[in-house]
Amino acid sequence: MSNNVGLVAGWGRYPILVAEALKQSGHRVCCLGIKDHADPALAAICDDFDWLGLARMGKAIRYFSRQDVQLATMAGKVHKLLLFQRGAFFKHLPDWTAVKTFYPHFISTRQDRRDDTLLGAVVNRFAQSGITIAPATDFVPELLVSAGQLTRRGATPAQLKDIAFGWNLAKEMGRLDVGQSVIVKDRAAIAIEAIEGTDQCIRRAGELCPKGEFTLVKVAKPKQDMRFDVPTIGLWTVENLHAAGGRVLAIEAGRTIIVDQAKVVEFADRHKLVIVALEEQSIEPA
């Protein structure tokens, strides 16, 4: 297999960390940055770089084929909400490969538009062209959080009850492929993440619960495909949580990525937030 590795980069610092790890391990990195998402700094890190429109799947396959890429990975968030905006079809005009791939989802509507369904279709189309999509965490396993209390401050008994309540609710939402995050207070659901993403979910919780002190629970789906949509938090997560009045962040150990963990924990400690990483078996069933 070629030493070249392809990277499809979305929003955030996660793709940068993946690219740096690939370079350090001796790979030649060929990166496609999704327009309006990827950080331009990737161009200076990777061996080859080009921009990719959100629905230009044919271009992606041709680019990786020219670069002799047989193994690729995806990292970073893609703002799926863009696909539901007025005029999205013309703004993100799909190429013929994308039309064929997503015809059952967006035109004939024989299939749904859930995250796993759409991303699974992308992975299958790449595979048909001889390109295997691997989990980005294979290259940066150190970003997967270990179990334990990350901050100086731990959860109170009442907060632990909220975590257990939110955990079971989030797992059910994940099973339905709705979202990965829920926000609870006093064992009542304040906000549930859907297509808008975690950050908007946090902001909505702050508006709905202005007295704050709520708990954010973010977990992997019960059948999480580690090739895409792995739960990810970073400094932006705790900044938004603090700004909205939240107090606790509970994440799933071994299945959640923390970007710049030292900075995340330092911010949380400074603002007296609680961050805990838990394993499934430690949570009481609903």
N, C-alpha and C positions, 0 to 999 in steps of 0.2 A: 504494500500500500504506500502511496505517496506520503512524503513528510509534510505536505501542505495540508493545512487545516482551514476550513472556511468558517467565518463568523458572521452571522446576521445579527446586527447590533440595534437594539431599541434604545429606549430612554434610560438615563441614569448612569451611575458610575460602575455598575456591575459589569457591563461589557468591557470597560477599560481594564478592570481587574482580570477578567478572563483573557483578554488580549495580552496583557503583561505576563500572565502565568504561562500562556502558550509560547511566548517568545523566550522566556527563561528556561523552558523545557526543551528548547532547540527546534521548535516547529517554525515553518514559514507560514505566516498568518495572512490570509486573504480575506479582507473584511468588506462587507456590504453594510453601509450605514443607512438605516431607514430615514428618509427625509422627514424633517420636523420632529425627529425623535433623538437620533444618535448625536453624541458629542463629537464635534469636528476634531478634537484632539486625537481621535483614533487614527486619523490619517498619518500622524507622525509616529505612532506606535507600531502600526501594522506594516508588513512588507508590501502589500498592495491594498489600495482602498478605492472604493467607488460608492456613489450614492445610489439608493434604491427607492423607487416609488413604492407606496404602500401596497399596491396591487400589481406589481410588475414581476410576477413569479417567473415568467419565461426569461426575463433578463437575468434573474438570479441564477437560474439553472445554466444558462449560457455562460455567464461569468465564471461560475465555479468549474464548468467543463473546460473552459479556456485555460484556467489556472491549474488544471490537473488536480482538482480537489475531489477526493472521494469520501472524506470525512468532514462533517461540518457540525456546528452547534449554534444554538440561538440563545442570546442573553439580552436582558433588558425588557422593560415594559413596552407594549404596543397599546396605544390608546384606541381601543376598539370602538369607543363612543364616536370617533370620527366617521365610522362607516354608517352611522345612523343620522348624520346631519343632512340638512337639505342640500341637494345637489352633489352628494358625496360621490355618486357614480361618475360624474363628469370631472370632478376635482381630482379624484384618485382613479382615473380612467384605467381599467384593468387591461392587461394584454391578453392575447388569445389563450395562453396557458392558464391564466387566472380565471378567465371566463369558463373554460372547460372544467376547471377544478371546483369552482364555487357555483356553478350553474344550479346544482340541486339545492343549494342553500339560499341563494339570493334571487333566483329567477323562477325556477319551477317550484321552489319552496317544498320539495319533497322531504328535505332534511332540515333539521333545526340549525340555529346559529350559536349554539353554546360554544364556549371556549375550547373545550376538548374536541368537539366535533370539527371545528374549523382548523385548529392546529393539527389535528390528526390527518386531515385532508392534505395539508401542506407537507407534512412528513412523508405521507404516502406518495405524493407527486415527486418529491425529491428522490425517494427510493426507486421509483420507476426510471429515473434518469441516472441511476448508479451512484447516488450520493446518500450516504448514511448520516442521519442526524443523531448525535450523541448528547447526553446530558452535559450541560456546561459545568455542573458540579463534579464531573469526572476530572476536570482540569483544575478546579479550585475547591477541593473537598474541605479545606480548612475554613471556608466561609460558612459551612453548615454548623449551626450553633450546637454546643454541647449542653446537656441537661444541667440545671442548677439555677441558683439565684445570681443574677448578673450584677445587680446594684447593691449598694450598701443597705438600702432599706428593703425589707421583705414585706410580703403581703400579710395583711391582718386576717383573722379568722373570717370576717365578713367578706373581705376581698377574695379569699380563697373560695368561698361559696359562689361568688359571682363568676370567678374563673371557671369553676366546674359547670355552672349553669351555661355560661357562654360557650364553653368548649363543646358540649354536647349539641348545642344549637348550631355552632359553626360547622361541626362535622356533618350534620344533616344537610345544611346548606351546600356543603362541598359535595356530598353524595348526589345532590340534585344538580350540581354544576352551576350553581347560582353565584356564589362568591365564597371567599375564604375568611372573611372578617365579620365579626359581630361586636356590637358595643352594648354593654349591659350595666345596669345599676340596680342594686337591691333585688337581684334576680328577676329583672324585667328587661326585655329587649328594647333598647333605645333606638338603634339604627342597625340595619343589615346591609352589607355590601352587595351590590349587584354590578351592573355594567360601569358605574361611575368610578369604581376603584376605591382603595382604602382611604386615601387622603380626603376625598370628597365625603366619604362616609363619616370620617372623624369630624369634619367641619359641620356636617348636618347634625351630628350628635351634640355638638357644642351649642347649636341653635335651639335644638329641642330640649336640651337639659342645661340651661344656663348656670345652674348652681355647680355643675361639673362633678368632679370626684368619681367619674365613671371608669369602667374597665374595658379595654380593647383586647379581644382574643382573636388571634390570627393563626390558623392551622392549615395543614395540608389536607387535600381531599382524601377520603378513605382509600381511593384507588389512584393516588397521585402518580401521574406520568412525569418522571423527573427530567424528561427532555424539554418540557416547557411549563410555563405558568407556576413555577415553584414559588411558594410564599417568600417574599423578600421585604426586609425592612432596612432602614438606614437612618441617617441623621434627620432627614426630612420627616420621617415618621414620628419620632419623638418630639420634634419641634412643633408639628401640627397637633399632636396629642396635648402638649403643654399649652399651646395657644387656645385650644378649645376647652381647656379645663379638665382634661382627663388626668388620671392618677396612676393607672396600672396598665402595663402591657404584658400579656401572656402569649408566648409563642411555642411552637412545637419543636422540641429538641430533635436534632438529626435530620429534620425535613424543612428547616427554615434557613434562609440565607440572611446573614447580617453583613451589610456593607459598612466598612470602617467601624468595627465593633468598639474599639477604644474610644472613639469620638462619641459614639452613641451612648455608651455607659457614662462617660464624663459629663455629658449634657444632662442625662437623667439624674445622676447624683447631685449635680449642681441645683437642679430644680425639684429635688425630692420626689422623683418618680420611682416607680417600682417596675423592674423588668425581670421576669422569670421565664425560664425555658423548661418545659415539662414534657414528659413522655406519656403516651396514650394510656399505659397501664396504671399510671398514678392518678388518673381522673376517675372519680366515682361516676358510674353510669347514671343516666337520667332516670 
